[in-house]
Amino acid sequence: MENKYKWFLNINYFLLDLDGTVYLGKNSLPGAQEFIDYLQSQGKKILFLTNNSSQTAMYYVNKLKKMGISVSDHNVFTSGEATCMFLKTLNPKPKIYLLGTPALEEEFKKNGIELTEDDPEYVVVGFDMTLTYEKLKKACIFIRNGKKFIATHPDINCPTEEGLIPDAGSIIAAIRASTGLDPEYIIGKPCKEFIEEALRKIQAKKEQTVIIGDRLYTDIKSGLNAGIKTILVLTGETRLTDLEKTNIKPHLIIQSLKDLLHMLKSLH
Ligand SMILES: [Mg+2]
């Protein structure tokens, strides 16, 4: 192993993207289960990060379980939970008007955050698959009247079996079209807030943390924005040729988690 990758030995905290990194659709990627088992056997801390704020952590625990990957809900961090943590740094008892699914509403309530349709302090936009005209109208009126506007993540579309479907970014765009206003904060990848809240959740030290993902402009960028190490895997969206056309440079590029496990074992 080249000396320039010795930093990897000091890594104790692993932030992992899911789709394109651990699995592709319904199937786990080669070596993913072994990689996660190995990290757990070595006492390393794992946190899966997902921008998807329409589902709970348990949804991902169950999805991973079907692939033979056994983790608890403490190992999954959604942009919804990160948004709750972040909001409480702004105000310990924030009053929120939320555009979100029942799962996201539950997440906010679990975090002790009051949801209201009456004089909120903030309007929070998530991946609201239960969006109605009435909800959109209320959000726009609150925002135009000066309520603070926050979004869980910026993704314009979400890939599904039916094709791309409008995600939180498209709802933000609708609000922007009506009000002319953008969110004051967006929490999910590529924003550094998501990583900072993830570090806080698992009490990780920046210099001992790496993010592993398949997208340069979300996973890798969020890690670089937050000042942690970054590893790009080529099992998802990014091709080697994409790296010639970007200034987003990961600390390490590796084919898959299978190869990363091999490298990790060779270092010990
Ligand atoms: Mg991905």
Residues whose N, C-alpha, C, O or C-beta is under 5 A from the ligand:
A	BS01	MG	D17 L18 D19 G20 T21 D214 G236
